[in-house]
């Protein structure tokens, strides 16, 4: 059954795929767009979820978990990604750690914060420069396929992957008028 006909939201699809792939450690920097996903994960006893104060800390935790035999994912928003290039280039990529990252995209589609816009324009080129697989998820009917296949590939190739959640999929941040 696909998401188009089964009525699941993007965050329920994400929860189900993570569970199917035994990704049990959820490390996140709090974010309003990711709130429904975090709530769904925290409600399921399969997952161990906790917030960190910085994205680099979260990436270090998920890398250590991988080395200890536990699969994890780091959840953050676009501006938080800007802190990660050094740790990705010095830990995840050279040591072939299949780092899973999910980024709620800001900086597009009506963004008011120039800082978010600047990071949004540099995130994909940075991922490309580090040869990190990336997928911008825009459609509900593609979400399960992208997540499932990309996690399989990350583990098989021992390489990081970044899922960028477009406001077209999540509804994005609601801005005050």
C-alpha positions in Angstrom: 0.0 0.0 0.0 1.5 3.4 -0.8 1.3 6.6 1.1 -0.9 8.2 -1.6 -3.8 5.9 -0.7 -3.2 4.9 2.9 -3.6 8.3 4.5 -0.3 8.5 6.3 1.3 11.9 6.8 5.0 12.5 5.9 6.1 12.1 9.5 4.2 8.8 9.9 5.9 7.5 6.7 9.2 8.6 8.1 8.6 6.9 11.4 7.6 3.7 9.7 10.6 3.6 7.4 13.1 4.3 10.2 11.6 1.5 12.2 11.8 -0.9 9.3 15.5 -0.1 8.9 16.1 -0.5 12.7 17.1 3.2 13.0 16.2 3.4 16.7 18.3 6.4 18.0 16.7 9.8 17.2 18.9 12.8 18.0 17.4 16.2 17.2 17.7 19.9 17.7 14.2 21.1 18.4 12.4 22.5 15.4 8.7 23.5 14.9 8.5 21.9 11.4 9.9 18.6 12.8 7.6 18.7 15.8 5.0 16.2 14.5 7.8 13.7 13.5 9.5 14.1 16.9 6.2 13.6 18.7 5.5 10.4 16.6 8.9 9.0 17.3 8.8 9.8 21.0 5.4 8.1 21.3 6.8 4.8 20.0 8.8 2.8 22.6 10.9 1.4 19.8 12.8 4.7 19.5 15.2 6.4 21.9 14.8 10.1 21.3 16.6 13.1 22.9 17.4 16.7 22.1 20.9 18.1 21.8 22.0 21.7 21.9 24.2 21.6 18.8 24.1 19.7 15.5 27.8 18.7 15.8 27.1 17.1 19.1 24.2 15.2 17.6 26.3 14.0 14.7 29.0 12.8 17.1 26.4 10.9 19.1 24.9 9.2 16.0 28.5 8.3 14.7 29.4 6.8 18.1 26.1 4.9 18.1 26.9 3.5 14.7 30.3 2.3 15.8 28.6 0.7 18.8 26.1 -1.2 16.6 23.1 1.2 16.8 21.6 3.0 13.9 20.6 6.7 14.4 19.5 9.8 12.6 20.1 13.5 13.3 17.1 15.8 12.8 17.7 19.6 12.4 16.6 22.7 10.4 18.6 24.3 7.6 20.4 26.8 9.7 21.8 24.0 11.9 23.2 22.3 8.9 25.6 25.2 8.5 27.6 24.0 11.6 28.2 20.5 10.2 30.6 20.7 7.2 33.8 20.3 9.3 32.5 17.3 11.3 31.1 15.6 8.1 34.4 16.1 6.3 36.5 15.0 9.3 34.4 12.2 10.7 31.5 10.8 8.6 33.0 10.9 5.2 36.6 9.7 5.8 35.6 7.0 8.3 32.7 5.8 6.1 29.9 6.3 8.7 26.5 6.1 7.1 25.3 9.2 8.8 21.6 9.8 8.4 20.5 13.4 8.4 17.0 15.0 8.0 16.8 18.7 7.5 13.6 20.8 7.6 14.2 23.3 4.8 14.0 27.0 5.6 15.2 29.9 3.4 12.8 29.4 0.6 9.2 30.0 -0.3 8.5 33.2 1.6 11.4 33.1 4.1 11.9 36.4 6.0 15.2 35.5 7.7 18.3 36.3 5.5 20.4 33.9 7.6 18.1 31.0 6.7 18.2 32.0 3.0 22.0 32.1 2.9 22.3 28.7 4.4 19.6 27.3 2.1 21.6 28.4 -0.9 24.9 26.9 0.4 23.6 23.6 1.9 23.3 21.6 -1.4 26.7 22.8 -2.8 28.4 21.8 0.5 26.8 18.3 0.4 27.9 18.0 -3.3 31.5 19.1 -2.4 31.6 16.4 0.3 30.1 13.8 -2.1 27.1 13.3 0.2 24.0 11.8 -1.3 21.0 14.2 -0.8 17.4 14.1 -1.7 15.0 17.0 -1.4 11.6 15.5 -0.5 8.7 17.5 -2.0 6.0 14.9 -2.6 4.2 12.6 -0.2 3.9 9.8 -2.8 7.7 9.7 -3.2 8.6 10.0 0.5 8.6 6.3 1.4 10.6 5.2 -1.7 13.2 7.9 -1.2 13.7 7.2 2.5 13.7 3.4 2.1 16.1 3.2 -0.8 18.4 5.9 0.5 18.8 4.3 3.9 19.5 1.0 2.2 22.2 2.7 0.1 23.8 4.6 2.9 24.3 1.4 4.9 25.4 -0.7 1.9 27.9 2.0 0.7 28.9 3.2 4.2 28.2 6.8 3.2 26.2 9.6 4.6 22.8 10.7 3.2 20.8 13.9 3.8 17.1 14.1 3.5 15.9 17.7 2.9 12.3 18.2 3.8 10.8 20.8 1.5 8.0 23.1 2.7 6.1 21.6 -0.2 6.0 18.3 1.8 5.8 19.5 5.4 3.9 22.8 5.0 7.0 24.6 6.3 7.1 27.1 9.1 4.1 29.3 9.5 5.2 33.0 9.5 3.4 35.7 11.4 1.8 38.3 9.0 
